[in-house]
């Protein structure tokens, strides 16, 4: 344990709130005019040199995780680990220069270590545990300039250690150039995660926003600052209605500030901004904007081309459930690409651009489903494709209800009993599928694709009809017939 940790623990008696705030205030060597998250710790006692950091990491890990005791032995019995020789393996690992180097290097790369990670290093096997081991929850390590920022989360008084970690991170950001902080964005994300343990979502967004504004003013322009601006945008995106309203202004500012120059937005980052704008426009019912942004994202497969990078870096923005082009009945908002087609088709229908909707389902399998795509693109299989559409829906329902195609008719029976119940388990899927299918039916009717319209209408009436959607579709058809006459 660092000396400052011990002093703060004793002075605050392990309590958070005002006792910890007072203890930190007593450490302040200088006052900073800006009060974003309370009292600030001086950085000097928070940082240690390489040798001290390595010694602390190894000794703490060895003390708490270096032996498989009876409790842990029972916990690990169901794993494939060689428990008879486990302790010897751990002893050998901690006594080996290669082992301790690997331990420290892992922390420098990943910044966080739990017991499971140590097991993976020592035994080469992945193990998942539901509880922390040996009284130690996590070790955190970041390189700050030429020194190291180390923090330990113990099981005992874990709220104190978590809050102290948040205060330390805040103190470092308030007093250290961003360019000196290793994995600064990761450390900021860690700060956000800690904040949300003690504050409301709204309060956390405000604190993050104020901190990034301060950092922005105190640091020179850099790639890292651009990353912070994007991170702040995502925090607001997930921050509730009050902060959601600020997104368009924030995006405009990001494009102005980072549109050109050495640290200009990459196509990947610009794609992220347009994706957020598309979702924002849809929620705000800006039909023309949804069409503009949606078309941009699917043109040249921009969203697909950057999908892996975006999902790795911004998984809290893009819904990442695996796309299912073979499926028609589903939550379209659970996959980012399916959702974009969903909102784009909805906007095009509202704008009476029916031919463009038909072009989308002709050109993109994911815009509807495989069997509908095949209907348009394999002429000799038209009748077979029509039959396959209903079989697709029946299979979908079987997997939704029983996660198996084995009991199709029973699954359909259960579905029909419950899918219109707003409190039931299937309503969100049925509501979204019904809305999407009605949009497709409107476009097919308006473009005189009557054969496919009639088959889809039959399927809709059998399995997916939701009365308000059906009534709206019926009114649309009636009005469209009158206009044509």
Protein Blocks (a to p, Z undefined) as FASTA:
>chain_A
ZZklmmmmmmnnopghjllmmmmmmmpmbdcfbafklpaddfklmpccfklmmmmmmmmm
mmmmmpccfklmmmmmmpmbdfklmmmmmmmmmmpmklmmmmmmmmmmnopacfklmmmm
mnopacddfbdehhiabdcdddehjbccdddddfbhklmmmmmmmmmmmmmmmmpcfklp
ghklmmmmmmmmmmmmmmcfklmmmmmmmmmmmmmmmpccdfklmmmmmmmmmmmmmnoj
klmmmmmmmmmmmmmmmmgcjklccfklmmmmmmmmmmmmmmnopaklmmmmmmmmmggh
lmmmmmmmmmmmmmmmmccbdcdfkbmbdcfklpfklmmmmmmmmmmmmnopaklmmmmm
mmmmklmcmklmmmmmmmklmmmmmmmmmmmmmmmmmmmmnopaklmmlmmmmmmmmmmp
mkbmklmmmmmmmmmmmmmmmmmmmnopaklmmmmmmmmmmmmpcfklmmmmmmmmmmmm
mmmZZ
